[in-house]
């Protein structure tokens, strides 16, 4: 029996504008909790368009150069519907790539690992597809903007 391979369908890209990291600290040995405020952004794609509202953030834990991401923020679709997103994932890169990103360079997303899994909440009937699907994200950093292309796992 041949089992089907998962298929991904592109849904939209979120361009999240961020402020500077805030170091919180704590955690165990080799762990540092940080907070990145989200200040706004845009959403564009075949399945969803709108804006990222200011006020959310990413509480990420750095463990010896690997960041475990835990972002939560609100999207506002063009039709006014509010959508809560909780986006979890991992970021890791070698020292050379990290230095390039820190210098503000645009680095090809294939040169580092920046992947997420998102969970959405809303009671708007037109967006049930978001709340009833597995959604994965491929992310990249462009200066003070985090760009995440979201795909539905079919």
Secondary structure, DSSP 4 states (H G I P E B T S, - for coil): -PPPPP-EEEEEEEEEEEEEEEEEE-SSTTEEEEEEEEEEEEEESSS--EEEPTT-EEEEEEETTEEEEEEEEEEEETTS-EEEEEEEEEEE--HHHHHHHHTT----GGGSEEEEEEEEE---GGGHHHHTS-EEEEEEEETTEEEEEEEEE-
